[in-house]
Amino acid sequence: MSKRMTILFIFALLVTISTTYAQGITGGLKAGMNIANVHGDDVEGIGYESKMGFCAGGFITFKVANIVAIQPEVLYTQKGTKWEEWYMGTWSLNLNYLEIPVLFKVIMPVQGMIKPHLFVGPYFAYNLTAKWKPEYNGQSDGVNLDAVVKDTDFGAVFGGGIDFSLPAGKIVFDARYSLGLTTTYEEGLDVDVKNSVFSFMLGYAF
């Protein structure tokens, strides 16, 4: 399946979900920043460093019990890492994904306009672009890694947040850690390097 067809299928699936649960559903948009790095058996001793990235997308939330909700999301998210050598300068691994977390939320039963919550769940991500990019001697052209980086990524999300109720809608904030459980490289390369991302997002639910 092509990347374009995969994206269209994902959005069609979310539209179907929202139509099915239209009576008790809320949705919204959010955006924020990533602090991305990698982990795995082939990471130690390399000197990989965290890099900043961007994340944004939409979400749908529906309650399944008084304090329990399910929240599927569709996010554009930038992952990767940085690597620096004195004779080569700094290189960054830029991985851009279309990511779908499915979060199981527990909403704290507190009074007032502020509602804290915790969440956990799996994510599935589809790689859009993958490049090594040099940052030395004024060079900016990247090395395309589509042939060696896998099209898909799978992992787990852990986090929490706060919803601020407004007269119409609510402001939402969450902080999360996304732990990659599969290597980012093609299996035949026998390289164990997985994504590891801290994200902070602010949004609006209506």
TIRO-2110 file (N, C-alpha, C; in Angstrom, 1 decimal):
// TIRO-2110
0.9, -1.2, 0.0, N, 1, A
0.0, 0.0, 0.0, CA, 1, A
0.9, 1.2, 0.0, C, 1, A
0.6, 2.2, -0.9, N, 2, A
1.4, 3.4, -1.0, CA, 2, A
1.2, 4.3, 0.3, C, 2, A
2.1, 5.2, 0.5, N, 3, A
2.0, 6.1, 1.6, CA, 3, A
0.8, 7.0, 1.6, C, 3, A
0.4, 7.4, 0.3, N, 4, A
-0.8, 8.3, 0.2, CA, 4, A
-2.0, 7.5, 0.5, C, 4, A
-2.1, 6.2, 0.0, N, 5, A
-3.3, 5.4, 0.3, CA, 5, A
-3.4, 5.1, 1.8, C, 5, A
-2.2, 4.8, 2.5, N, 6, A
-2.2, 4.6, 3.9, CA, 6, A
-2.8, 5.7, 4.7, C, 6, A
-2.4, 7.0, 4.3, N, 7, A
-2.9, 8.2, 5.0, CA, 7, A
-4.4, 8.3, 4.8, C, 7, A
-4.8, 8.1, 3.6, N, 8, A
-6.3, 8.2, 3.3, CA, 8, A
-7.1, 7.2, 4.1, C, 8, A
-6.5, 6.0, 4.2, N, 9, A
-7.2, 4.9, 5.0, CA, 9, A
-7.3, 5.3, 6.5, C, 9, A
-6.3, 5.8, 7.0, N, 10, A
-6.2, 6.2, 8.4, CA, 10, A
-7.3, 7.3, 8.7, C, 10, A
-7.4, 8.3, 7.9, N, 11, A
-8.3, 9.4, 8.1, CA, 11, A
-9.8, 8.8, 7.9, C, 11, A
-10.0, 7.9, 6.9, N, 12, A
-11.3, 7.4, 6.8, CA, 12, A
-11.7, 6.5, 8.0, C, 12, A
-10.8, 5.8, 8.6, N, 13, A
-11.0, 5.1, 9.8, CA, 13, A
-11.5, 6.0, 10.9, C, 13, A
-10.8, 7.1, 11.1, N, 14, A
-11.2, 8.0, 12.2, CA, 14, A
-12.5, 8.6, 12.0, C, 14, A
-12.8, 9.0, 10.7, N, 15, A
-14.1, 9.5, 10.4, CA, 15, A
-15.2, 8.5, 10.7, C, 15, A
-15.0, 7.2, 10.4, N, 16, A
-15.9, 6.2, 10.8, CA, 16, A
-16.1, 6.1, 12.3, C, 16, A
-15.1, 6.1, 13.0, N, 17, A
-15.2, 6.0, 14.5, CA, 17, A
-16.0, 7.2, 15.0, C, 17, A
-15.7, 8.4, 14.5, N, 18, A
-16.4, 9.6, 15.0, CA, 18, A
-17.8, 9.6, 14.7, C, 18, A
-18.2, 9.0, 13.6, N, 19, A
-19.6, 8.9, 13.2, CA, 19, A
-20.3, 7.9, 14.1, C, 19, A
-19.7, 6.8, 14.4, N, 20, A
-20.2, 5.7, 15.2, CA, 20, A
-20.5, 6.2, 16.6, C, 20, A
-19.6, 7.0, 17.2, N, 21, A
-19.8, 7.5, 18.6, CA, 21, A
-20.2, 8.9, 18.7, C, 21, A
-20.9, 9.4, 17.7, N, 22, A
-21.2, 10.9, 17.6, CA, 22, A
-22.0, 11.4, 18.8, C, 22, A
-22.8, 10.5, 19.5, N, 23, A
-23.6, 11.0, 20.6, CA, 23, A
-22.8, 11.3, 21.8, C, 23, A
-21.6, 10.7, 22.1, N, 24, A
-20.9, 11.0, 23.3, CA, 24, A
-19.4, 11.3, 23.0, C, 24, A
-19.1, 12.0, 21.9, N, 25, A
-17.8, 12.2, 21.5, CA, 25, A
-17.3, 13.6, 21.6, C, 25, A
-16.1, 13.8, 21.8, N, 26, A
-15.4, 15.1, 21.7, CA, 26, A
-14.2, 15.0, 20.9, C, 26, A
-13.8, 16.1, 20.3, N, 27, A
-12.6, 16.0, 19.4, CA, 27, A
-11.8, 17.3, 19.6, C, 27, A
-10.6, 17.4, 19.0, N, 28, A
-9.9, 18.6, 19.1, CA, 28, A
-8.6, 18.5, 18.4, C, 28, A
-7.8, 19.6, 18.5, N, 29, A
-6.5, 19.7, 17.9, CA, 29, A
-5.4, 20.0, 18.9, C, 29, A
-4.2, 19.6, 18.6, N, 30, A
-3.1, 19.9, 19.6, CA, 30, A
-1.8, 20.0, 18.8, C, 30, A
-0.8, 20.7, 19.4, N, 31, A
0.5, 20.8, 18.8, CA, 31, A
1.5, 21.0, 20.0, C, 31, A
2.7, 20.7, 19.7, N, 32, A
3.8, 20.9, 20.7, CA, 32, A
5.1, 20.5, 20.2, C, 32, A
6.0, 20.2, 21.1, N, 33, A
7.4, 19.9, 20.8, CA, 33, A
7.8, 18.5, 21.3, C, 33, A
8.8, 17.9, 20.6, N, 34, A
9.4, 16.6, 20.9, CA, 34, A
10.8, 16.8, 21.4, C, 34, A
11.2, 16.0, 22.3, N, 35, A
12.6, 15.9, 22.7, CA, 35, A
13.0, 14.4, 22.3, C, 35, A
13.6, 14.2, 21.2, N, 36, A
13.7, 12.9, 20.6, CA, 36, A
15.1, 12.3, 20.7, C, 36, A
15.2, 11.0, 20.9, N, 37, A
16.5, 10.3, 20.9, CA, 37, A
16.3, 8.9, 20.5, C, 37, A
17.2, 8.0, 20.7, N, 38, A
17.1, 6.6, 20.4, CA, 38, A
17.6, 5.8, 21.5, C, 38, A
17.2, 4.5, 21.5, N, 39, A
17.7, 3.5, 22.5, CA, 39, A
17.8, 2.2, 21.8, C, 39, A
18.5, 1.3, 22.5, N, 40, A
18.6, -0.1, 21.9, CA, 40, A
20.0, -0.6, 22.1, C, 40, A
20.2, -1.9, 21.7, N, 41, A
21.5, -2.5, 21.9, CA, 41, A
22.7, -1.9, 21.2, C, 41, A
22.4, -1.2, 20.1, N, 42, A
23.5, -0.7, 19.2, CA, 42, A
23.6, 0.9, 19.4, C, 42, A
23.1, 1.4, 20.6, N, 43, A
23.2, 2.8, 20.8, CA, 43, A
24.3, 3.1, 21.8, C, 43, A
24.5, 2.3, 22.8, N, 44, A
25.5, 2.6, 23.8, CA, 44, A
26.9, 2.8, 23.3, C, 44, A
27.5, 3.9, 23.7, N, 45, A
28.9, 4.2, 23.3, CA, 45, A
29.0, 5.0, 22.0, C, 45, A
27.9, 5.2, 21.3, N, 46, A
27.9, 6.0, 20.0, CA, 46, A
27.9, 7.5, 20.3, C, 46, A
27.3, 7.9, 21.4, N, 47, A
27.3, 9.4, 21.7, CA, 47, A
26.1, 10.1, 21.1, C, 47, A
25.0, 9.4, 20.9, N, 48, A
23.8, 10.0, 20.4, CA, 48, A
23.3, 11.0, 21.4, C, 48, A
22.7, 12.1, 20.9, N, 49, A
22.2, 13.2, 21.7, CA, 49, A
20.8, 13.5, 21.3, C, 49, A
20.0, 14.1, 22.2, N, 50, A
18.6, 14.4, 21.9, CA, 50, A
18.5, 15.5, 20.9, C, 50, A
17.5, 15.5, 20.1, N, 51, A
17.2, 16.6, 19.2, CA, 51, A
15.8, 17.1, 19.4, C, 51, A
15.5, 18.4, 19.1, N, 52, A
14.2, 18.9, 19.2, CA, 52, A
13.4, 18.6, 17.9, C, 52, A
12.1, 18.5, 18.1, N, 53, A
11.2, 18.3, 16.9, CA, 53, A
9.8, 18.9, 17.2, C, 53, A
9.0, 18.7, 16.2, N, 54, A
7.6, 19.3, 16.2, CA, 54, A
6.6, 18.1, 16.2, C, 54, A
5.5, 18.3, 16.8, N, 55, A
4.4, 17.4, 16.7, CA, 55, A
3.1, 18.1, 16.7, C, 55, A
2.1, 17.6, 15.9, N, 56, A
0.8, 18.2, 15.9, CA, 56, A
-0.2, 17.3, 15.3, C, 56, A
-1.5, 17.5, 15.6, N, 57, A
-2.5, 16.6, 15.0, CA, 57, A
-3.8, 16.8, 15.7, C, 57, A
-4.7, 15.8, 15.5, N, 58, A
-6.0, 15.8, 16.1, CA, 58, A
-6.3, 14.6, 16.9, C, 58, A
-7.4, 14.6, 17.7, N, 59, A
-7.8, 13.5, 18.5, CA, 59, A
-9.3, 13.4, 18.7, C, 59, A
-9.8, 12.2, 19.0, N, 60, A
-11.2, 12.0, 19.3, CA, 60, A
-11.2, 11.3, 20.6, C, 60, A
-12.1, 11.8, 21.5, N, 61, A
-12.2, 11.2, 22.9, CA, 61, A
-13.7, 10.8, 23.1, C, 61, A
-13.9, 9.5, 23.6, N, 62, A
-15.2, 9.1, 24.0, CA, 62, A
-15.1, 8.3, 25.3, C, 62, A
-16.0, 8.5, 26.2, N, 63, A
-16.0, 7.8, 27.5, CA, 63, A
-16.6, 6.4, 27.3, C, 63, A
-16.0, 5.5, 28.0, N, 64, A
-16.6, 4.1, 28.1, CA, 64, A
-17.1, 3.8, 29.5, C, 64, A
-16.7, 4.7, 30.4, N, 65, A
-17.2, 4.5, 31.8, CA, 65, A
-17.1, 5.9, 32.5, C, 65, A
-17.5, 6.0, 33.7, N, 66, A
-17.5, 7.3, 34.4, CA, 66, A
-16.2, 8.0, 34.4, C, 66, A
-15.1, 7.3, 34.6, N, 67, A
-13.8, 8.0, 34.7, CA, 67, A
-12.8, 7.4, 33.7, C, 67, A
-13.3, 6.6, 32.7, N, 68, A
-12.5, 6.0, 31.7, CA, 68, A
-12.9, 6.4, 30.3, C, 68, A
-11.9, 6.7, 29.5, N, 69, A
-12.1, 7.1, 28.1, CA, 69, A
-11.1, 6.5, 27.2, C, 69, A
-11.4, 6.4, 26.0, N, 70, A
-10.5, 6.0, 24.9, CA, 70, A
-10.3, 7.1, 24.0, C, 70, A
-9.0, 7.4, 23.6, N, 71, A
-8.7, 8.5, 22.8, CA, 71, A
-7.7, 8.1, 21.7, C, 71, A
-8.2, 7.9, 20.5, N, 72, A
-7.4, 7.7, 19.3, CA, 72, A
-6.9, 9.1, 18.8, C, 72, A
-5.7, 9.1, 18.3, N, 73, A
-5.1, 10.3, 17.8, CA, 73, A
-4.5, 10.1, 16.4, C, 73, A
-4.3, 11.2, 15.6, N, 74, A
-3.5, 11.1, 14.4, CA, 74, A
-2.5, 12.3, 14.5, C, 74, A
-1.2, 12.0, 14.6, N, 75, A
-0.2, 13.0, 14.8, CA, 75, A
0.8, 13.0, 13.7, C, 75, A
1.3, 14.2, 13.3, N, 76, A
2.5, 14.3, 12.6, CA, 76, A
3.6, 14.5, 13.6, C, 76, A
4.6, 13.7, 13.6, N, 77, A
5.6, 13.8, 14.7, CA, 77, A
7.0, 13.6, 14.2, C, 77, A
8.0, 14.4, 14.6, N, 78, A
9.4, 14.4, 14.2, CA, 78, A
10.2, 13.7, 15.3, C, 78, A
10.9, 12.7, 14.8, N, 79, A
11.8, 11.9, 15.8, CA, 79, A
13.2, 11.9, 15.2, C, 79, A
14.1, 11.1, 15.9, N, 80, A
15.4, 11.0, 15.5, CA, 80, A
16.4, 11.2, 16.6, C, 80, A
17.6, 11.7, 16.2, N, 81, A
18.7, 11.9, 17.1, CA, 81, A
19.8, 12.7, 16.5, C, 81, A
20.8, 13.1, 17.3, N, 82, A
22.0, 13.8, 16.8, CA, 82, A
23.3, 13.0, 17.1, C, 82, A
24.3, 13.2, 16.3, N, 83, A
25.5, 12.5, 16.5, CA, 83, A
26.7, 13.5, 16.1, C, 83, A
27.6, 13.7, 17.0, N, 84, A
28.7, 14.7, 16.8, CA, 84, A
30.1, 14.0, 16.8, C, 84, A
30.9, 14.3, 15.8, N, 85, A
32.3, 14.0, 15.8, CA, 85, A
33.2, 15.2, 15.5, C, 85, A
34.3, 15.3, 16.2, N, 86, A
35.1, 16.5, 16.0, CA, 86, A
35.6, 16.7, 14.6, C, 86, A
35.7, 15.6, 13.8, N, 87, A
36.2, 15.8, 12.4, CA, 87, A
35.1, 15.8, 11.4, C, 87, A
33.9, 15.5, 11.8, N, 88, A
32.8, 15.4, 10.8, CA, 88, A
31.7, 16.5, 11.2, C, 88, A
31.8, 17.1, 12.3, N, 89, A
30.7, 18.0, 12.7, CA, 89, A
29.5, 17.3, 13.3, C, 89, A
28.4, 17.9, 13.2, N, 90, A
27.2, 17.3, 13.7, CA, 90, A
26.3, 16.8, 12.6, C, 90, A
25.8, 15.6, 12.8, N, 91, A
24.8, 15.0, 11.9, CA, 91, A
23.5, 14.7, 12.7, C, 91, A
22.4, 14.9, 12.0, N, 92, A
21.1, 14.6, 12.7, CA, 92, A
20.3, 13.6, 11.9, C, 92, A
19.7, 12.7, 12.6, N, 93, A
18.9, 11.7, 12.0, CA, 93, A
17.4, 12.2, 12.1, C, 93, A
16.8, 12.6, 11.0, N, 94, A
15.5, 13.2, 10.9, CA, 94, A
14.5, 12.2, 10.4, C, 94, A
13.6, 11.7, 11.3, N, 95, A
12.6, 10.8, 11.0, CA, 95, A
11.2, 11.4, 11.2, C, 95, A
10.4, 11.5, 10.2, N, 96, A
9.1, 12.1, 10.2, CA, 96, A
8.1, 11.0, 10.1, C, 96, A
7.1, 11.0, 11.0, N, 97, A
6.1, 9.9, 11.0, CA, 97, A
4.7, 10.5, 11.0, C, 97, A
3.8, 9.7, 10.5, N, 98, A
2.4, 9.9, 10.8, CA, 98, A
2.0, 8.8, 11.8, C, 98, A
1.7, 9.3, 13.0, N, 99, A
1.6, 8.3, 14.2, CA, 99, A
0.1, 8.3, 14.7, C, 99, A
-0.3, 7.1, 15.0, N, 100, A
-1.6, 6.9, 15.6, CA, 100, A
-1.5, 6.2, 16.9, C, 100, A
-1.6, 7.0, 18.0, N, 101, A
-1.7, 6.4, 19.4, CA, 101, A
-3.2, 6.1, 19.6, C, 101, A
-3.4, 5.0, 20.4, N, 102, A
-4.7, 4.7, 21.0, CA, 102, A
-4.6, 4.7, 22.5, C, 102, A
-5.1, 5.8, 23.1, N, 103, A
-4.8, 6.0, 24.5, CA, 103, A
-6.0, 5.6, 25.4, C, 103, A
-5.7, 4.9, 26.5, N, 104, A
-6.7, 4.5, 27.5, CA, 104, A
-6.5, 5.5, 28.7, C, 104, A
-7.5, 6.3, 28.9, N, 105, A
-7.4, 7.4, 29.8, CA, 105, A
-8.2, 7.1, 31.1, C, 105, A
-7.6, 7.5, 32.2, N, 106, A
-8.3, 7.5, 33.5, CA, 106, A
-8.4, 8.9, 34.0, C, 106, A
-9.6, 9.4, 34.1, N, 107, A
-9.8, 10.8, 34.5, CA, 107, A
-10.1, 10.9, 36.0, C, 107, A
-9.3, 11.7, 36.6, N, 108, A
-9.4, 11.8, 38.1, CA, 108, A
-10.7, 12.4, 38.5, C, 108, A
-11.5, 11.8, 39.4, N, 109, A
-12.8, 12.3, 39.8, CA, 109, A
-12.7, 13.4, 40.8, C, 109, A
-12.3, 14.6, 40.3, N, 110, A
-12.2, 15.8, 41.2, CA, 110, A
-13.2, 16.9, 40.7, C, 110, A
-13.5, 17.7, 41.7, N, 111, A
-14.5, 18.8, 41.4, CA, 111, A
-13.7, 20.0, 40.8, C, 111, A
-14.5, 20.8, 40.1, N, 112, A
-13.9, 22.0, 39.6, CA, 112, A
-13.7, 22.0, 38.1, C, 112, A
-13.0, 23.1, 37.6, N, 113, A
-12.8, 23.2, 36.2, CA, 113, A
-11.5, 22.5, 35.7, C, 113, A
-10.7, 22.0, 36.6, N, 114, A
-9.4, 21.4, 36.2, CA, 114, A
-9.6, 19.9, 36.4, C, 114, A
-9.3, 19.1, 35.4, N, 115, A
-9.5, 17.6, 35.4, CA, 115, A
-8.2, 17.0, 35.0, C, 115, A
-7.4, 16.5, 36.0, N, 116, A
-6.2, 15.7, 35.6, CA, 116, A
-6.5, 14.3, 35.1, C, 116, A
-5.6, 13.8, 34.3, N, 117, A
-5.8, 12.4, 33.8, CA, 117, A
-4.5, 11.8, 33.5, C, 117, A
-4.5, 10.4, 33.5, N, 118, A
-3.4, 9.6, 33.2, CA, 118, A
-3.8, 8.8, 32.0, C, 118, A
-2.8, 8.4, 31.2, N, 119, A
-3.1, 7.6, 30.0, CA, 119, A
-1.9, 6.6, 29.7, C, 119, A
-2.3, 5.6, 29.0, N, 120, A
-1.3, 4.6, 28.5, CA, 120, A
-1.9, 3.9, 27.2, C, 120, A
-1.1, 3.5, 26.3, N, 121, A
-1.6, 2.8, 25.2, CA, 121, A
-0.6, 2.6, 24.1, C, 121, A
-0.9, 1.8, 23.1, N, 122, A
0.1, 1.5, 22.0, CA, 122, A
0.0, 2.7, 21.0, C, 122, A
1.1, 2.7, 20.2, N, 123, A
1.0, 3.6, 19.0, CA, 123, A
1.5, 2.8, 17.8, C, 123, A
1.0, 3.2, 16.6, N, 124, A
1.5, 2.7, 15.3, CA, 124, A
1.9, 3.9, 14.5, C, 124, A
3.1, 3.9, 13.9, N, 125, A
3.5, 5.0, 13.1, CA, 125, A
4.0, 4.6, 11.7, C, 125, A
3.7, 5.5, 10.8, N, 126, A
4.1, 5.2, 9.4, CA, 126, A
5.2, 6.2, 9.0, C, 126, A
6.3, 5.8, 8.6, N, 127, A
7.4, 6.7, 8.2, CA, 127, A
7.1, 7.5, 6.9, C, 127, A
7.2, 8.8, 7.0, N, 128, A
7.0, 9.6, 5.8, CA, 128, A
8.3, 10.0, 5.1, C, 128, A
9.4, 10.4, 5.9, N, 129, A
10.7, 10.7, 5.3, CA, 129, A
11.7, 10.3, 6.4, C, 129, A
12.9, 9.9, 5.9, N, 130, A
14.0, 9.5, 6.7, CA, 130, A
15.3, 10.0, 6.1, C, 130, A
16.1, 10.9, 6.8, N, 131, A
17.3, 11.4, 6.3, CA, 131, A
18.4, 11.6, 7.4, C, 131, A
19.7, 11.4, 7.0, N, 132, A
20.8, 11.9, 7.8, CA, 132, A
21.1, 13.2, 7.2, C, 132, A
21.3, 14.2, 8.1, N, 133, A
21.5, 15.6, 7.6, CA, 133, A
22.8, 16.2, 8.2, C, 133, A
23.8, 16.6, 7.4, N, 134, A
25.0, 17.2, 8.0, CA, 134, A
24.8, 18.6, 8.4, C, 134, A
25.5, 19.0, 9.4, N, 135, A
25.5, 20.4, 9.9, CA, 135, A
26.9, 20.9, 10.1, C, 135, A
27.7, 20.8, 9.0, N, 136, A
29.1, 21.3, 9.1, CA, 136, A
29.5, 21.9, 7.7, C, 136, A
30.4, 22.8, 7.8, N, 137, A
30.9, 23.5, 6.6, CA, 137, A
29.9, 24.1, 5.7, C, 137, A
28.8, 24.5, 6.3, N, 138, A
27.7, 25.1, 5.5, CA, 138, A
26.9, 24.1, 4.7, C, 138, A
27.1, 22.8, 4.8, N, 139, A
26.3, 21.8, 4.1, CA, 139, A
24.9, 21.6, 4.7, C, 139, A
24.0, 21.4, 3.8, N, 140, A
22.6, 21.2, 4.3, CA, 140, A
21.9, 20.0, 3.6, C, 140, A
22.5, 19.5, 2.5, N, 141, A
21.8, 18.4, 1.8, CA, 141, A
21.9, 17.1, 2.7, C, 141, A
20.8, 16.4, 2.7, N, 142, A
20.7, 15.2, 3.5, CA, 142, A
20.9, 14.0, 2.7, C, 142, A
21.2, 12.9, 3.4, N, 143, A
21.3, 11.6, 2.8, CA, 143, A
20.0, 10.8, 3.0, C, 143, A
19.3, 10.5, 1.9, N, 144, A
18.1, 9.8, 2.0, CA, 144, A
18.2, 8.4, 2.5, C, 144, A
17.4, 8.0, 3.6, N, 145, A
17.6, 6.7, 4.2, CA, 145, A
16.3, 5.8, 4.0, C, 145, A
15.5, 6.2, 3.0, N, 146, A
14.3, 5.4, 2.8, CA, 146, A
14.5, 3.9, 2.6, C, 146, A
15.7, 3.6, 2.0, N, 147, A
16.0, 2.2, 1.7, CA, 147, A
16.4, 1.4, 2.9, C, 147, A
16.8, 2.1, 4.0, N, 148, A
17.3, 1.3, 5.2, CA, 148, A
16.4, 1.5, 6.4, C, 148, A
15.6, 2.5, 6.4, N, 149, A
14.7, 2.8, 7.5, CA, 149, A
13.3, 2.1, 7.2, C, 149, A
12.8, 1.4, 8.2, N, 150, A
11.5, 0.7, 8.0, CA, 150, A
10.3, 1.7, 7.8, C, 150, A
9.3, 1.3, 7.1, N, 151, A
8.1, 2.1, 6.8, CA, 151, A
7.3, 2.3, 8.1, C, 151, A
7.4, 1.3, 9.0, N, 152, A
6.5, 1.3, 10.2, CA, 152, A
7.3, 1.3, 11.5, C, 152, A
6.6, 1.8, 12.5, N, 153, A
7.2, 1.8, 13.9, CA, 153, A
6.1, 1.5, 14.8, C, 153, A
6.4, 0.8, 15.9, N, 154, A
5.4, 0.4, 16.9, CA, 154, A
5.9, 0.6, 18.3, C, 154, A
5.1, 1.1, 19.2, N, 155, A
5.6, 1.3, 20.6, CA, 155, A
4.5, 1.5, 21.5, C, 155, A
4.9, 2.1, 22.7, N, 156, A
3.9, 2.3, 23.8, CA, 156, A
4.0, 3.8, 24.2, C, 156, A
2.9, 4.3, 24.7, N, 157, A
2.8, 5.7, 25.2, CA, 157, A
2.4, 5.7, 26.6, C, 157, A
3.1, 6.5, 27.4, N, 158, A
2.8, 6.7, 28.8, CA, 158, A
2.8, 8.2, 29.1, C, 158, A
1.8, 8.7, 29.9, N, 159, A
1.8, 10.1, 30.2, CA, 159, A
0.6, 10.5, 31.0, C, 159, A
0.4, 11.8, 31.1, N, 160, A
-0.7, 12.4, 31.8, CA, 160, A
-0.9, 13.8, 31.4, C, 160, A
-2.0, 14.4, 31.8, N, 161, A
-2.3, 15.8, 31.4, CA, 161, A
-3.4, 16.4, 32.3, C, 161, A
-3.8, 17.6, 31.9, N, 162, A
-4.8, 18.4, 32.6, CA, 162, A
-5.7, 19.0, 31.5, C, 162, A
-7.0, 19.0, 31.8, N, 163, A
-8.0, 19.6, 31.0, CA, 163, A
-8.5, 20.8, 31.8, C, 163, A
-8.6, 22.0, 31.1, N, 164, A
-9.1, 23.2, 31.7, CA, 164, A
-10.4, 23.5, 31.0, C, 164, A
-11.5, 23.3, 31.7, N, 165, A
-12.9, 23.6, 31.2, CA, 165, A
-13.1, 25.0, 30.9, C, 165, A
-13.7, 25.4, 29.8, N, 166, A
-14.1, 26.7, 29.4, CA, 166, A
-15.6, 26.8, 29.2, C, 166, A
-16.2, 28.0, 29.1, N, 167, A
-17.6, 28.0, 28.8, CA, 167, A
-18.0, 27.3, 27.5, C, 167, A
-17.0, 27.3, 26.5, N, 168, A
-17.2, 26.5, 25.3, CA, 168, A
-15.9, 25.7, 25.0, C, 168, A
-16.0, 24.4, 25.2, N, 169, A
-14.8, 23.6, 25.0, CA, 169, A
-13.8, 23.6, 26.2, C, 169, A
-12.6, 23.2, 25.9, N, 170, A
-11.6, 23.1, 27.0, CA, 170, A
-10.2, 23.2, 26.4, C, 170, A
-9.3, 23.7, 27.2, N, 171, A
-7.9, 23.7, 26.9, CA, 171, A
-7.3, 22.4, 27.4, C, 171, A
-6.5, 21.7, 26.6, N, 172, A
-5.9, 20.5, 27.0, CA, 172, A
-4.4, 20.6, 27.0, C, 172, A
-3.7, 20.0, 28.0, N, 173, A
-2.3, 19.9, 28.0, CA, 173, A
-1.9, 18.5, 28.4, C, 173, A
-0.9, 17.9, 27.7, N, 174, A
-0.4, 16.6, 28.2, CA, 174, A
1.1, 16.5, 27.9, C, 174, A
1.7, 15.7, 28.7, N, 175, A
3.1, 15.3, 28.6, CA, 175, A
3.2, 13.8, 28.5, C, 175, A
4.0, 13.3, 27.6, N, 176, A
4.1, 11.9, 27.4, CA, 176, A
5.5, 11.4, 27.0, C, 176, A
5.7, 10.1, 27.2, N, 177, A
6.9, 9.4, 26.7, CA, 177, A
6.5, 8.3, 25.8, C, 177, A
7.0, 8.3, 24.6, N, 178, A
6.8, 7.3, 23.6, CA, 178, A
8.0, 6.4, 23.5, C, 178, A
7.8, 5.1, 23.8, N, 179, A
8.9, 4.2, 23.8, CA, 179, A
8.8, 3.3, 22.6, C, 179, A
9.7, 3.4, 21.7, N, 180, A
9.7, 2.5, 20.5, CA, 180, A
10.0, 1.1, 20.9, C, 180, A
9.3, 0.1, 20.4, N, 181, A
9.5, -1.3, 20.7, CA, 181, A
10.1, -2.1, 19.5, C, 181, A
10.2, -1.5, 18.3, N, 182, A
10.7, -2.1, 17.2, CA, 182, A
11.9, -1.3, 16.6, C, 182, A
12.9, -1.9, 16.0, N, 183, A
14.0, -1.1, 15.5, CA, 183, A
13.6, -0.3, 14.3, C, 183, A
14.2, 0.9, 14.1, N, 184, A
13.8, 1.7, 13.0, CA, 184, A
14.4, 1.3, 11.7, C, 184, A
15.4, 0.4, 11.8, N, 185, A
16.1, 0.0, 10.5, CA, 185, A
15.5, -1.4, 10.0, C, 185, A
15.7, -1.6, 8.7, N, 186, A
15.2, -2.8, 8.1, CA, 186, A
15.8, -4.0, 8.8, C, 186, A
15.0, -5.1, 9.0, N, 187, A
15.5, -6.3, 9.8, CA, 187, A
16.7, -6.9, 9.2, C, 187, A
16.9, -6.9, 7.9, N, 188, A
18.1, -7.5, 7.4, CA, 188, A
19.4, -6.8, 7.7, C, 188, A
19.4, -5.6, 8.2, N, 189, A
20.6, -4.9, 8.6, CA, 189, A
21.1, -5.3, 10.0, C, 189, A
20.2, -5.9, 10.8, N, 190, A
20.6, -6.4, 12.1, CA, 190, A
21.1, -5.3, 13.0, C, 190, A
20.4, -4.1, 13.0, N, 191, A
20.7, -3.0, 13.8, CA, 191, A
19.6, -2.7, 14.8, C, 191, A
19.9, -2.7, 16.1, N, 192, A
18.9, -2.4, 17.1, CA, 192, A
18.9, -1.0, 17.6, C, 192, A
18.2, -0.1, 16.9, N, 193, A
18.0, 1.3, 17.3, CA, 193, A
16.6, 1.6, 17.2, C, 193, A
16.0, 2.0, 18.4, N, 194, A
14.6, 2.3, 18.5, CA, 194, A
14.3, 3.7, 18.9, C, 194, A
13.2, 4.2, 18.6, N, 195, A
12.8, 5.6, 18.9, CA, 195, A
12.5, 5.8, 20.4, C, 195, A
12.8, 7.0, 20.9, N, 196, A
12.5, 7.3, 22.3, CA, 196, A
12.2, 8.8, 22.3, C, 196, A
11.0, 9.2, 22.7, N, 197, A
10.5, 10.6, 22.5, CA, 197, A
9.8, 11.1, 23.7, C, 197, A
10.1, 12.2, 24.3, N, 198, A
9.3, 13.0, 25.2, CA, 198, A
8.6, 14.1, 24.5, C, 198, A
7.3, 14.2, 24.7, N, 199, A
6.4, 15.2, 24.0, CA, 199, A
5.6, 16.0, 25.0, C, 199, A
5.5, 17.3, 24.6, N, 200, A
4.7, 18.2, 25.4, CA, 200, A
3.7, 18.9, 24.4, C, 200, A
2.4, 18.8, 24.6, N, 201, A
1.5, 19.3, 23.7, CA, 201, A
0.4, 20.1, 24.4, C, 201, A
-0.1, 21.2, 23.7, N, 202, A
-1.1, 22.0, 24.1, CA, 202, A
-2.2, 22.1, 23.0, C, 202, A
-3.5, 22.0, 23.4, N, 203, A
-4.5, 22.0, 22.4, CA, 203, A
-5.8, 22.5, 22.9, C, 203, A
-6.8, 22.3, 22.0, N, 204, A
-8.2, 22.7, 22.3, CA, 204, A
-9.2, 21.6, 21.9, C, 204, A
-10.1, 21.3, 22.8, N, 205, A
-11.1, 20.3, 22.6, CA, 205, A
-12.4, 21.0, 22.5, C, 205, A
-13.3, 20.5, 21.5, N, 206, A
-14.6, 21.2, 21.3, CA, 206, A
-15.7, 20.2, 21.3, C, 206, A
END
